[in-house]
Every structure is written in structure tokens, then in C-alpha cells.
Amino acid sequence: MINTLLQLLKSRTVLFALLLAVLSILQGYVFLLHISPVQQMFVGIGLSVIVTILRIITTQPISSK
């Protein structure tokens, strides 16, 4: 189980997802970003693009890292 978790942490996509989770928690508690709904839309689009790029550049499964 520990080996599986360590393998997951080698994935840029998983690390990005963890960062998003932490930022979402912070946003919920301290309203870190004061942005309008239109700006939120652009942030969502940007996040989608980043996840897509990470998926495209992925060359091997997590189990082989």
C-alpha cells in the first residue's frame, strides 16, 4: 500500500490534483481569491487545459514509475 502511494506521488497529474484540493480547501475557509463568476470560468478553463496537457504528456502508467 505504501509503495502504491509513493508511486502515485510521482505522477504530475496526481500532484496537480492534490494541489487543487488544498487550494479548494483554502478558498472555502479564507476566501483566498476574490474573483467574479467570469474569472472563475476562465480559471476552470485553465485548469481543464492543464489537466489535458498532463494527460497528453503522460507516457507510462503509474504502476511503472
C-alpha positions in Angstrom: 0.0 0.0 0.0 2.8 2.4 0.9 4.5 1.6 -2.4 1.3 2.4 -4.3 1.0 5.8 -2.6 4.6 6.6 -3.3 4.1 5.7 -7.0 1.0 8.0 -7.1 3.1 10.9 -5.7 5.5 10.5 -8.7 2.6 11.5 -11.1 2.4 15.1 -12.1 -1.3 14.7 -12.7 -1.9 13.4 -9.1 0.3 16.1 -7.6 -1.6 18.7 -9.5 -4.9 17.2 -8.3 -3.6 17.4 -4.7 -2.6 21.0 -5.1 -6.1 21.8 -6.4 -7.6 20.0 -3.4 -5.5 22.1 -1.0 -6.3 25.3 -2.8 -10.0 24.5 -2.8 -10.0 23.9 0.9 -8.1 27.2 1.5 -10.6 29.0 -0.8 -13.5 27.6 1.2 -12.1 28.8 4.5 -10.3 32.0 3.8 -11.8 33.2 0.5 -8.3 33.4 -0.9 -9.4 34.6 -4.3 -12.0 37.4 -4.7 -12.9 36.8 -8.3 -16.1 37.2 -10.3 -18.0 34.4 -11.9 -16.5 35.2 -15.3 -13.0 35.0 -13.8 -14.0 31.7 -12.2 -15.0 30.5 -15.6 -11.5 31.3 -17.0 -9.8 29.6 -14.1 -11.9 26.5 -14.8 -10.9 26.5 -18.4 -7.3 26.9 -17.5 -7.4 24.0 -15.1 -9.1 21.9 -17.8 -6.3 22.8 -20.2 -3.6 21.9 -17.7 -5.1 18.5 -16.9 -5.5 17.8 -20.6 -1.8 18.7 -21.2 -0.7 16.5 -18.3 -2.7 13.6 -19.7 -1.2 14.1 -23.2 2.4 14.1 -21.9 1.8 11.0 -19.8 3.9 8.3 -21.3 3.7 5.5 -18.8 1.3 4.1 -16.2 1.7 5.0 -12.5 2.5 1.3 -11.8 5.7 1.5 -13.8 7.1 4.6 -12.1 
